[in-house]
Amino acid sequence: MWELVLEYRDEAQFVAGMFISLAALRWGGMPERCVAAVWLVVFEGGDLAYDLFVGPSMRLDQIDIWYAGIDVLAATIFVGVALCANRMYTLWIASFQLVSMSAHISRELVDAMTPISYAMLSIGPSYFQLALLLGGVIYHIKRKKIWGDYRDWRKSLYNRNKFE
């Protein structure tokens, strides 16, 4: 059974990512929608473009510039969303993306890094990001049902009234 899970983990993550992202786009607030859009456009779209133009699999024997660029772009967007969103889980998603991004830097700096450790550091955090997005969507739906509408974004430091 475990071999079956390991054999089809990429397909399972793709299906789960699609369902979770579509659920976030349908029932989530703006932070959930932003994270889902990044997942669909940057990760899945970037993966599709890589398969079309480069080849079917990621290079693990050296740094893969395409996936490093995708991870830098996603990290930039996730950190921006995390700093502005009125949610705590977005900080976790951004931190996992920074781990994934640092895997490419580590691969370039350390000669002794094995391909399996590079794969685990660059691909592994995405499973946690999907779980966090699912939890964030569920909690958003639950909170909205109990308390009603609430702010999606934090108040800006520049727009705050001094006497609030």
Steps between C-alpha positions, in 0.01 A plus 500: 500500500777744594675430169179596318484829689865575422457404136207739438578781747548756223161426345334493842651838588382642167142382557499613863649835403233553237213414735637706789579796275157493337338478845710799612397696192135416561462531879813679620569863569753706304810357675382145429429596140844656459673188633283278279573716195873473566462124532310471173683755287857492630540139613267305271537736203878513546511122523299467180726749319809311624361172369422657162826688446769318700403144585287284722710501818689739724880486498626384836873466427544879481297810572192527281476867403138475382372361829725734697340792318153364566581463869641854524190643331266300724698596811476868410123480456444279807704732726306800370168326565615380842606846612173662392242228567287485810584130533773317689533191281627707207818563700552123517443463126754775433752341736468162330554674167816663635624153597431380148675803353803452725538142372610639163753728668629211710530280192719760336717565806553144624663246270419202720121547489337181376221512243251349747567771759465766230168349394375475858591860580363648180187285452412387854372835636229513234310218670488702822396811308202317352399370843526852644293645216233236557499577872484872429201460268318278752571741785392798287168332419451407866590846628276671245210275596540578872603868495395627157717705269839615619799682350717315252795735534667673793471873532794682349740670737481812286122528501442457873353782698724597793203503737354157423 
